[in-house]
Amino acid sequence: MVSTGRSPWARGRILASLAVLTAALLAFHSAVPNTVGRFGSLLETFLPWLGLAVPLLLALALLRRSAIALVALLLPAAVWGSLFGGRVVAGDHGAHDVMAVQHNVSDVNADPSGTARALIGSGPDLIALEELTPSALPVYERELAPEYPHRAVRGTVGLWSKYPLTDVRAVDIRPEGVGHDWNRGVRASARTPWGDIAVYVAHLPSVRVRWNGFSSGRRDESAGLLGAALAAEKLDRVILLGDLNSTVDDRGLAPVTTRLDSTGRNSAFSWPAAFPVSRIDHIMTRAATVTHVRTLPATGSDHLPVAAGITLDP
């Protein structure tokens, strides 16, 4: 691209407009409609990656020698930094009351025994697993039982705990039209030294990117049912561990994210394991604080395990 003799302030107006558009999408993503193709949710699922437009536009602005584009790029850079800058800084791995691990172990995991041992090695107090299969479940039970004698399993999700578990029950998060054999939610009370904590494990339906948009209707319906269960929870302290099949920026998870604290200074992208681009595996709390979030080394799953330190509010 060869520059003309025009002033640097006259060149690159299209690039400057694209920079302003990028800033607007970052800052006002909730204004993107979700009525057709759920494009708002699709944008929010990968929202941090919109920041890649900044170095691309920067290179084009330098090549074009456009002063107006360079100045305009300060806007999306500032907005991205405000939204996501804190997530790229490693969190504090210091004091915590409870350590929890969340992992979608994959229903085609060829090494459930090795996966269980890897999770034990990280030293958590609570371990939540999804995509448990009838053949793999006995393996996880055998490997985890010595360190985690208390368990709550319903359908394809389970919780293993160092603390005694009481009031164990399934959480019905089935979207309309899904059979009764679809069980992806469980709740238990963990009796800890700080008092009882309601611990939920959930696996929301998968989403798909199709030619006509983002297929997330069932996921959103399931999130609404989970949110209602959390709202009805009588215990003050709550920990949610689960594969929610989207990021905390996605409005489809609002029934859950508006009721729980999902902070965590590290992005901790968990999926896909080979080249993680988003964190769809979450550890959230109520009347407690997630002090740090990190991923653990890959197992035989297409997800990375996610670990979090949690401090309990007085």
PyMOL commands that set and color helices and strands:
alter all, ss='L'
color gray80, all
select helices_A, chain A and resi 13-27+29-31+39-45+47-64+67-72+74-87+112-121+137-144+217-232+251-257
alter helices_A, ss='H'
color red, helices_A
select strands_A, chain A and resi 98-104+126-130+150-154+157-161+165-170+185-192+195-203+208-210+213-215+238-243+281-286+288-295+306-312
alter strands_A, ss='S'
color yellow, strands_A
deselect
rebuild
show_as cartoon
